Amino acid sequence: MTYLQDINSPADLKKFNVEQLKEVCKDLREFIIEQLSHNPGHFASSLGTVELTVALHYLYNTPYDKLVWDVGHQAYGHKILTGRRDVFHTNRKLGGLSGFTNPQESIYDTFVAGHASTSISAALGMAVAASLNGEEDRHVVAIIGDGAMTGGLAYEGLNNACSQPNNLLIILNDNDMSIDSNVGGIQDYLVKMTTSSKYNKMRNRVYQSFKSKNLISEEKKNIVLRFNNSIKSLITQQQNMFEGFNIRYFGPVDGHDLPGLIRVLHNIRDMKGPRLLHIKTVKGKGFKPAEKAATIWHAPGLFDKETGERIVRKRIDQPQLYQDVFGHTLVELAEENQKIVGITPAMPTGCSMTYMMQKLPDRAFDVGIAEAHAVTFSAGLAKEGFIPFCNIYSSFMQRAYDQVIHDVALQKLKVIMCLDRAGLVGEDGPTHHGVFDLAYLRPIPNLVISAPFNEHDLRNLMYTAVYGNDGPFVIRYPRGQGVMVDWRNPPQLIPIGKGKRLKKGKDMALLSIGAIGNSAVKAIARAEEMGISVAHYDMLFLKPIDQEMLSKVARKFKYIITLENGVIKGGMGSAVIEFLADNGFIHNRIFRIGIADEFITHGAITELQKIAGIDEEGILRKIMEVNELIKQEQAIVVIQEQSNLRN
């Protein structure tokens, strides 16, 4: 490294000239490549924003000036330049740096950015706050990219930006998105002209002169702006949607030309009113394999930084990933049924819908980062007789909650919602943990809600959702590897709302839902070695819940443990308690295992399950606690009986 080791805050950047800043960019890129080659994270996006990150921290007075990143995938360079270089090796590890921006981690991080499309709205709020506080010298910049402009929230922010008093700058980091502008001689000329300080001073003088002579009012300014934009569109023979929002547009600009980027940013920094700078970048810039295959290198895992070879530790004689089981099963079903279609919001690789896209491309749809649209789009397909499998990560489905209620459940449409990454997901942390779905979906009428114990159950549930149910069907399953090497069972119909007993027992009963039940199997086996007999039931369905099985369990066992890889408030354990209370079972003792009323940090899944107490050890510990309680109560009964005999 030439300069990076001497940069401990953005203030240090201001000591360098532009040529030295180019070396800083080189250092920063090499550092990110080195670090992520052995500590995996989101790779390609941050390589693409190196020059932008350096330019912003060089020109702006951060943290007083606010940089709002969207999404946090772009912000590794930002973290490194803001005092976290020496601890960057802890990125995404338990107790280390978050993989996303987080204000609790640094004053330079202005907003949590784990879900996409939030930057414009959040930054607009900050810009309006600066105006209300009289902080005319405070700048606010939203950096949106990595596909986030496909999210509807971004357009809601754009629509509102022109109607509030603010000086917001929006930077659109366009790394091969569909939003594009022609690049040519006249376009380059206009970029230079419209961002020059002389042009904008003259433009402002003309406006102020018109205003002083009452030829124009503040209210009519937008009319003039629209006229100005129309003239620009006529000259360039193109229209720009941002100017349709009455937001001044500049660009496109080469996002890897550091001197040019600094010049343009400097020229537009102090302009008044909302404006947008469109920069063109290459995702994975500076690392050839990532430049050629940005999707694969979005989060590539371990790799050799010299050869670019990814280190994939995968054997064919081990269980497959749950998402791969989903993807292959979907293809099997779709090949047999022409009405089956697949929908995902920008996660085809992550959820393995790529298999269907390869074999049946006309019936598989990636709708971009637009979860609400994905659900309503699926509802429209279902209304016309198709059978959509709408695959959305559990934490992202939170963004489509109203659509699930209003557009699917209310109309009782046959949309099969597959919630990948349900439960604790690991290094992505609290913005991505899929722990709320059981609780937030359970109150919605007309839904079937299920969670497979293993891969065979997943395939059976997908088959049952198609051929055994006429309304909406939810299947939630975890991130990562399953438990079965031989997972290709012939899918079959299973009775909806029926669980199954996995093991007999006499001391207590444990009710689990989903794949976390496999940890319970191991814990119960260890308890048996200690002389504790535990009956194990897999609920399989949260809604409708198996009332017949619950009644039998309640009559046979006073002590019942519930287990779920989700929040304890409102989930399966709550459903069991409600059923027992509603049906007069007042003598049972219920002990719930699940995610406590707190946000769980980031780290390896095994580490986080241990923290939450839902791993094998935590389950065994709860079984032992309940067993001790049983012994104590039995001892009290014996003492009471002896006392009665003496009396």
GIHU-V490510 format. One record per residue. N is the residue number from 1. RES is the residue in one small letter. SS is DSSP state (alpha for helix, beta for strand, coil for the rest). NEAR is the number of other ideal C-beta (glycine too) atoms within 10 Angstrom. Layout:
# GIHU-V490510
N&RES&SS&NEAR ; N&RES&SS&NEAR
This chain:
# GIHU-V490510
1&m&coil&15 ; 2&t&coil&11 ; 3&y&coil&18 ; 4&l&alpha&19 ; 5&q&alpha&11 ; 6&d&alpha&12 ; 7&i&coil&23 ; 8&n&coil&13 ; 9&s&coil&14 ; 10&p&alpha&24 ; 11&a&alpha&11 ; 12&d&alpha&16 ; 13&l&alpha&21 ; 14&k&coil&12 ; 15&k&coil&10 ; 16&f&coil&17 ; 17&n&coil&7 ; 18&v&alpha&12 ; 19&e&alpha&9 ; 20&q&alpha&12 ; 21&l&alpha&20 ; 22&k&alpha&15 ; 23&e&alpha&14 ; 24&v&alpha&27 ; 25&c&alpha&22 ; 26&k&alpha&16 ; 27&d&alpha&20 ; 28&l&alpha&27 ; 29&r&alpha&19 ; 30&e&alpha&16 ; 31&f&alpha&19 ; 32&i&alpha&21 ; 33&i&alpha&18 ; 34&e&alpha&13 ; 35&q&alpha&19 ; 36&l&alpha&27 ; 37&s&alpha&19 ; 38&h&alpha&12 ; 39&n&coil&16 ; 40&p&coil&18 ; 41&g&coil&20 ; 42&h&coil&23 ; 43&f&coil&26 ; 44&a&alpha&26 ; 45&s&alpha&26 ; 46&s&alpha&27 ; 47&l&alpha&26 ; 48&g&alpha&28 ; 49&t&coil&31 ; 50&v&alpha&27 ; 51&e&alpha&27 ; 52&l&alpha&26 ; 53&t&alpha&27 ; 54&v&alpha&26 ; 55&a&alpha&28 ; 56&l&alpha&27 ; 57&h&alpha&25 ; 58&y&alpha&21 ; 59&l&alpha&19 ; 60&y&coil&19 ; 61&n&coil&13 ; 62&t&coil&23 ; 63&p&coil&16 ; 64&y&coil&11 ; 65&d&coil&19 ; 66&k&beta&22 ; 67&l&beta&27 ; 68&v&beta&27 ; 69&w&beta&30 ; 70&d&beta&33 ; 71&v&coil&26 ; 72&g&alpha&27 ; 73&h&alpha&27 ; 74&q&alpha&29 ; 75&a&coil&25 ; 76&y&alpha&28 ; 77&g&alpha&25 ; 78&h&alpha&26 ; 79&k&alpha&27 ; 80&i&alpha&24 ; 81&l&alpha&26 ; 82&t&alpha&23 ; 83&g&alpha&16 ; 84&r&alpha&20 ; 85&r&alpha&18 ; 86&d&alpha&10 ; 87&v&alpha&12 ; 88&f&alpha&18 ; 89&h&alpha&13 ; 90&t&alpha&14 ; 91&n&coil&22 ; 92&r&coil&21 ; 93&k&coil&15 ; 94&l&coil&15 ; 95&g&coil&9 ; 96&g&coil&19 ; 97&l&coil&20 ; 98&s&coil&24 ; 99&g&coil&25 ; 100&f&coil&26 ; 101&t&coil&24 ; 102&n&coil&20 ; 103&p&coil&12 ; 104&q&coil&7 ; 105&e&coil&16 ; 106&s&coil&17 ; 107&i&coil&11 ; 108&y&coil&21 ; 109&d&coil&24 ; 110&t&coil&23 ; 111&f&coil&22 ; 112&v&coil&19 ; 113&a&coil&25 ; 114&g&coil&21 ; 115&h&coil&22 ; 116&a&coil&28 ; 117&s&coil&25 ; 118&t&coil&23 ; 119&s&alpha&28 ; 120&i&alpha&30 ; 121&s&alpha&19 ; 122&a&alpha&20 ; 123&a&alpha&29 ; 124&l&alpha&23 ; 125&g&alpha&18 ; 126&m&alpha&19 ; 127&a&alpha&26 ; 128&v&alpha&18 ; 129&a&alpha&14 ; 130&a&alpha&21 ; 131&s&alpha&17 ; 132&l&alpha&10 ; 133&n&coil&9 ; 134&g&coil&8 ; 135&e&coil&13 ; 136&e&coil&9 ; 137&d&coil&10 ; 138&r&coil&17 ; 139&h&coil&21 ; 140&v&beta&26 ; 141&v&beta&25 ; 142&a&beta&30 ; 143&i&beta&29 ; 144&i&beta&28 ; 145&g&beta&27 ; 146&d&coil&27 ; 147&g&coil&22 ; 148&a&alpha&28 ; 149&m&alpha&23 ; 150&t&alpha&20 ; 151&g&coil&27 ; 152&g&alpha&15 ; 153&l&alpha&21 ; 154&a&alpha&24 ; 155&y&alpha&15 ; 156&e&alpha&14 ; 157&g&alpha&26 ; 158&l&alpha&23 ; 159&n&alpha&14 ; 160&n&alpha&17 ; 161&a&alpha&26 ; 162&c&coil&18 ; 163&s&coil&11 ; 164&q&coil&13 ; 165&p&coil&13 ; 166&n&coil&23 ; 167&n&coil&19 ; 168&l&coil&28 ; 169&l&beta&25 ; 170&i&beta&28 ; 171&i&beta&29 ; 172&l&beta&24 ; 173&n&beta&25 ; 174&d&beta&21 ; 175&n&coil&21 ; 176&d&coil&12 ; 177&m&coil&16 ; 178&s&coil&9 ; 179&i&coil&13 ; 180&d&coil&11 ; 181&s&coil&17 ; 182&n&coil&10 ; 183&v&coil&13 ; 184&g&coil&11 ; 185&g&alpha&7 ; 186&i&alpha&11 ; 187&q&alpha&16 ; 188&d&alpha&13 ; 189&y&alpha&12 ; 190&l&alpha&16 ; 191&v&alpha&21 ; 192&k&alpha&15 ; 193&m&alpha&11 ; 194&t&alpha&19 ; 195&t&coil&22 ; 196&s&coil&15 ; 197&s&alpha&14 ; 198&k&alpha&9 ; 199&y&alpha&13 ; 200&n&alpha&18 ; 201&k&alpha&10 ; 202&m&alpha&11 ; 203&r&alpha&13 ; 204&n&alpha&12 ; 205&r&alpha&10 ; 206&v&alpha&12 ; 207&y&alpha&15 ; 208&q&alpha&11 ; 209&s&alpha&11 ; 210&f&alpha&15 ; 211&k&alpha&14 ; 212&s&alpha&9 ; 213&k&coil&8 ; 214&n&coil&7 ; 215&l&coil&10 ; 216&i&coil&17 ; 217&s&coil&10 ; 218&e&coil&8 ; 219&e&coil&7 ; 220&k&coil&12 ; 221&k&alpha&16 ; 222&n&alpha&13 ; 223&i&alpha&12 ; 224&v&alpha&13 ; 225&l&alpha&17 ; 226&r&alpha&12 ; 227&f&alpha&10 ; 228&n&alpha&14 ; 229&n&alpha&20 ; 230&s&alpha&12 ; 231&i&alpha&9 ; 232&k&alpha&17 ; 233&s&alpha&14 ; 234&l&alpha&10 ; 235&i&alpha&12 ; 236&t&alpha&16 ; 237&q&coil&9 ; 238&q&coil&11 ; 239&q&coil&13 ; 240&n&coil&18 ; 241&m&alpha&11 ; 242&f&alpha&21 ; 243&e&alpha&18 ; 244&g&alpha&15 ; 245&f&coil&19 ; 246&n&coil&19 ; 247&i&coil&21 ; 248&r&beta&22 ; 249&y&beta&21 ; 250&f&beta&22 ; 251&g&beta&24 ; 252&p&beta&20 ; 253&v&beta&25 ; 254&d&beta&17 ; 255&g&coil&28 ; 256&h&coil&19 ; 257&d&coil&15 ; 258&l&alpha&21 ; 259&p&alpha&13 ; 260&g&alpha&18 ; 261&l&alpha&23 ; 262&i&alpha&18 ; 263&r&alpha&18 ; 264&v&alpha&23 ; 265&l&alpha&23 ; 266&h&alpha&14 ; 267&n&alpha&18 ; 268&i&alpha&19 ; 269&r&coil&15 ; 270&d&coil&11 ; 271&m&coil&17 ; 272&k&coil&12 ; 273&g&coil&17 ; 274&p&coil&28 ; 275&r&beta&19 ; 276&l&beta&24 ; 277&l&beta&25 ; 278&h&beta&21 ; 279&i&beta&28 ; 280&k&beta&20 ; 281&t&coil&23 ; 282&v&coil&16 ; 283&k&coil&26 ; 284&g&coil&25 ; 285&k&coil&22 ; 286&g&coil&18 ; 287&f&coil&22 ; 288&k&alpha&10 ; 289&p&alpha&18 ; 290&a&alpha&25 ; 291&e&alpha&16 ; 292&k&alpha&11 ; 293&a&coil&15 ; 294&a&coil&21 ; 295&t&coil&14 ; 296&i&coil&15 ; 297&w&coil&24 ; 298&h&coil&18 ; 299&a&coil&19 ; 300&p&coil&24 ; 301&g&coil&14 ; 302&l&coil&14 ; 303&f&beta&22 ; 304&d&coil&12 ; 305&k&coil&14 ; 306&e&coil&8 ; 307&t&coil&8 ; 308&g&coil&17 ; 309&e&coil&11 ; 310&r&beta&13 ; 311&i&coil&12 ; 312&v&coil&9 ; 313&r&coil&6 ; 314&k&coil&8 ; 315&r&coil&6 ; 316&i&coil&6 ; 317&d&coil&5 ; 318&q&coil&10 ; 319&p&coil&17 ; 320&q&coil&20 ; 321&l&beta&17 ; 322&y&alpha&26 ; 323&q&alpha&24 ; 324&d&alpha&17 ; 325&v&alpha&24 ; 326&f&alpha&27 ; 327&g&alpha&24 ; 328&h&alpha&17 ; 329&t&alpha&24 ; 330&l&alpha&26 ; 331&v&alpha&21 ; 332&e&alpha&17 ; 333&l&alpha&22 ; 334&a&alpha&22 ; 335&e&alpha&12 ; 336&e&alpha&9 ; 337&n&coil&13 ; 338&q&coil&11 ; 339&k&coil&15 ; 340&i&beta&23 ; 341&v&beta&23 ; 342&g&beta&28 ; 343&i&beta&25 ; 344&t&beta&28 ; 345&p&coil&30 ; 346&a&coil&21 ; 347&m&coil&21 ; 348&p&coil&21 ; 349&t&coil&17 ; 350&g&coil&17 ; 351&c&coil&24 ; 352&s&coil&25 ; 353&m&coil&26 ; 354&t&alpha&17 ; 355&y&alpha&20 ; 356&m&alpha&26 ; 357&m&alpha&20 ; 358&q&alpha&12 ; 359&k&alpha&13 ; 360&l&coil&17 ; 361&p&alpha&9 ; 362&d&alpha&7 ; 363&r&alpha&18 ; 364&a&beta&23 ; 365&f&beta&22 ; 366&d&beta&19 ; 367&v&coil&17 ; 368&g&coil&20 ; 369&i&coil&25 ; 370&a&coil&23 ; 371&e&alpha&28 ; 372&a&alpha&19 ; 373&h&alpha&18 ; 374&a&alpha&29 ; 375&v&alpha&29 ; 376&t&alpha&20 ; 377&f&alpha&21 ; 378&s&alpha&32 ; 379&a&alpha&23 ; 380&g&alpha&14 ; 381&l&alpha&21 ; 382&a&alpha&24 ; 383&k&alpha&13 ; 384&e&coil&7 ; 385&g&coil&8 ; 386&f&coil&17 ; 387&i&beta&20 ; 388&p&beta&26 ; 389&f&beta&28 ; 390&c&beta&31 ; 391&n&beta&29 ; 392&i&beta&28 ; 393&y&beta&26 ; 394&s&alpha&28 ; 395&s&alpha&23 ; 396&f&alpha&22 ; 397&m&alpha&31 ; 398&q&alpha&16 ; 399&r&alpha&22 ; 400&a&alpha&23 ; 401&y&alpha&16 ; 402&d&alpha&11 ; 403&q&alpha&21 ; 404&v&alpha&26 ; 405&i&alpha&17 ; 406&h&alpha&13 ; 407&d&alpha&21 ; 408&v&alpha&27 ; 409&a&alpha&19 ; 410&l&coil&14 ; 411&q&coil&15 ; 412&k&coil&14 ; 413&l&coil&19 ; 414&k&coil&23 ; 415&v&beta&31 ; 416&i&beta&27 ; 417&m&beta&28 ; 418&c&beta&29 ; 419&l&beta&26 ; 420&d&beta&28 ; 421&r&coil&28 ; 422&a&beta&30 ; 423&g&beta&31 ; 424&l&coil&29 ; 425&v&coil&25 ; 426&g&coil&21 ; 427&e&coil&22 ; 428&d&coil&22 ; 429&g&alpha&22 ; 430&p&alpha&19 ; 431&t&alpha&20 ; 432&h&coil&21 ; 433&h&coil&28 ; 434&g&beta&26 ; 435&v&coil&24 ; 436&f&coil&20 ; 437&d&alpha&27 ; 438&l&alpha&31 ; 439&a&alpha&21 ; 440&y&alpha&17 ; 441&l&alpha&24 ; 442&r&alpha&19 ; 443&p&coil&10 ; 444&i&coil&17 ; 445&p&coil&11 ; 446&n&coil&14 ; 447&l&coil&22 ; 448&v&beta&22 ; 449&i&beta&24 ; 450&s&beta&27 ; 451&a&beta&32 ; 452&p&coil&26 ; 453&f&coil&24 ; 454&n&coil&22 ; 455&e&alpha&27 ; 456&h&alpha&20 ; 457&d&alpha&24 ; 458&l&alpha&26 ; 459&r&alpha&23 ; 460&n&alpha&22 ; 461&l&alpha&29 ; 462&m&alpha&25 ; 463&y&alpha&18 ; 464&t&alpha&22 ; 465&a&alpha&25 ; 466&v&alpha&21 ; 467&y&alpha&13 ; 468&g&coil&16 ; 469&n&coil&15 ; 470&d&coil&8 ; 471&g&coil&17 ; 472&p&coil&28 ; 473&f&beta&23 ; 474&v&beta&30 ; 475&i&beta&24 ; 476&r&beta&28 ; 477&y&coil&29 ; 478&p&coil&25 ; 479&r&coil&22 ; 480&g&coil&15 ; 481&q&beta&15 ; 482&g&coil&23 ; 483&v&coil&15 ; 484&m&coil&17 ; 485&v&coil&12 ; 486&d&coil&8 ; 487&w&coil&19 ; 488&r&coil&14 ; 489&n&coil&15 ; 490&p&coil&8 ; 491&p&coil&19 ; 492&q&coil&12 ; 493&l&coil&12 ; 494&i&coil&17 ; 495&p&coil&12 ; 496&i&coil&18 ; 497&g&coil&18 ; 498&k&coil&14 ; 499&g&coil&21 ; 500&k&beta&15 ; 501&r&beta&14 ; 502&l&beta&16 ; 503&k&beta&17 ; 504&k&coil&9 ; 505&g&coil&19 ; 506&k&coil&11 ; 507&d&coil&17 ; 508&m&beta&23 ; 509&a&beta&24 ; 510&l&beta&31 ; 511&l&beta&29 ; 512&s&beta&30 ; 513&i&coil&31 ; 514&g&coil&27 ; 515&a&coil&25 ; 516&i&coil&24 ; 517&g&alpha&28 ; 518&n&alpha&16 ; 519&s&alpha&20 ; 520&a&alpha&29 ; 521&v&alpha&18 ; 522&k&alpha&14 ; 523&a&alpha&24 ; 524&i&alpha&26 ; 525&a&alpha&14 ; 526&r&alpha&15 ; 527&a&alpha&23 ; 528&e&alpha&13 ; 529&e&alpha&7 ; 530&m&coil&10 ; 531&g&coil&8 ; 532&i&coil&19 ; 533&s&coil&14 ; 534&v&beta&26 ; 535&a&beta&20 ; 536&h&beta&22 ; 537&y&beta&26 ; 538&d&beta&26 ; 539&m&coil&27 ; 540&l&coil&26 ; 541&f&beta&22 ; 542&l&beta&27 ; 543&k&beta&20 ; 544&p&coil&12 ; 545&i&coil&23 ; 546&d&coil&23 ; 547&q&alpha&12 ; 548&e&alpha&11 ; 549&m&alpha&19 ; 550&l&alpha&22 ; 551&s&alpha&14 ; 552&k&alpha&14 ; 553&v&alpha&22 ; 554&a&alpha&20 ; 555&r&alpha&10 ; 556&k&alpha&12 ; 557&f&coil&21 ; 558&k&coil&15 ; 559&y&beta&19 ; 560&i&beta&26 ; 561&i&beta&25 ; 562&t&beta&24 ; 563&l&beta&26 ; 564&e&beta&29 ; 565&n&beta&30 ; 566&g&beta&30 ; 567&v&beta&22 ; 568&i&coil&20 ; 569&k&coil&14 ; 570&g&coil&18 ; 571&g&coil&25 ; 572&m&alpha&29 ; 573&g&alpha&25 ; 574&s&alpha&20 ; 575&a&alpha&23 ; 576&v&alpha&23 ; 577&i&alpha&16 ; 578&e&alpha&13 ; 579&f&alpha&16 ; 580&l&alpha&19 ; 581&a&alpha&12 ; 582&d&alpha&9 ; 583&n&coil&12 ; 584&g&coil&8 ; 585&f&coil&19 ; 586&i&coil&7 ; 587&h&coil&8 ; 588&n&coil&17 ; 589&r&beta&14 ; 590&i&beta&17 ; 591&f&beta&17 ; 592&r&beta&19 ; 593&i&beta&23 ; 594&g&beta&25 ; 595&i&beta&26 ; 596&a&coil&12 ; 597&d&coil&7 ; 598&e&coil&9 ; 599&f&coil&11 ; 600&i&coil&18 ; 601&t&coil&15 ; 602&h&coil&28 ; 603&g&coil&20 ; 604&a&coil&14 ; 605&i&alpha&17 ; 606&t&alpha&12 ; 607&e&alpha&18 ; 608&l&alpha&23 ; 609&q&alpha&24 ; 610&k&alpha&16 ; 611&i&alpha&17 ; 612&a&alpha&21 ; 613&g&coil&15 ; 614&i&coil&26 ; 615&d&coil&20 ; 616&e&alpha&19 ; 617&e&alpha&15 ; 618&g&alpha&18 ; 619&i&alpha&28 ; 620&l&alpha&21 ; 621&r&alpha&14 ; 622&k&alpha&20 ; 623&i&alpha&25 ; 624&m&alpha&15 ; 625&e&alpha&12 ; 626&v&alpha&21 ; 627&n&alpha&19 ; 628&e&alpha&10 ; 629&l&alpha&14 ; 630&i&alpha&16 ; 631&k&alpha&10 ; 632&q&alpha&10 ; 633&e&alpha&13 ; 634&q&alpha&10 ; 635&a&alpha&10 ; 636&i&alpha&10 ; 637&v&alpha&10 ; 638&v&alpha&10 ; 639&i&alpha&10 ; 640&q&alpha&10 ; 641&e&alpha&10 ; 642&q&alpha&10 ; 643&s&alpha&9 ; 644&n&alpha&8 ; 645&l&alpha&7 ; 646&r&alpha&6 ; 647&n&coil&5
